[in-house]
Amino acid sequence: MGILEQIMAVFRRGPQLPQQQPQTAQQQPVERRQRLRINAREGTRVLIIDDSKTVCAVLRKFLRSAGYETIECLDAESGLVALKERRPELVFLDIMLPGMNGFAALRAIRRDPATRDTPVIMMSGNEQAMEQFFGTRIGADDFMKKPFSRYEVFFRIEHLLDDDFIPRRATPRTAESHLQPSTEPARA
């Protein structure tokens, strides 16, 4: 499928899955840089809750370059206020925060009927299986290890998009899908 056909397919009905051909020993997976990235619709509001100004700045740069609007908070308490007032469609939430930690903030998000359906991607510099397990148990939609790449950020977002390119709560997945981005062929 040519690039023009891919673009037309996106405008007609959203992302189309390419015809899958069985992968032989000679075929290699599509390299991530050649893979067409699917973004949320332009103007999607993303709340970043992290006490590191550097992490906030990096995420802001990545997200704004793709047309997202960002809201940044340096602690969970102000993040919960921003969540209610600004109604973001996606939250990046650090686990280690001053005052209320990320797990307590996630519990508060999931208990509030106004925010419980907002997708949350937890972040941590510590890739312990226990953090991922606990975060998933209390309602995290995905887990991202710091430091992260631009590819990792958009990979995590893409897997939360619905047919209208709006982030939605994740469906239950296997534990392996939380560990590494896949090298599956691009959706066009």
Helices and strands as residue ranges (DSSP letters): H 3-13, G 32-34, E 45-49, H 53-65, E 69-73, H 76-86, E 90-94, H 102-111, E 120-124, H 129-137, E 142-145, H 150-158, G 175-178
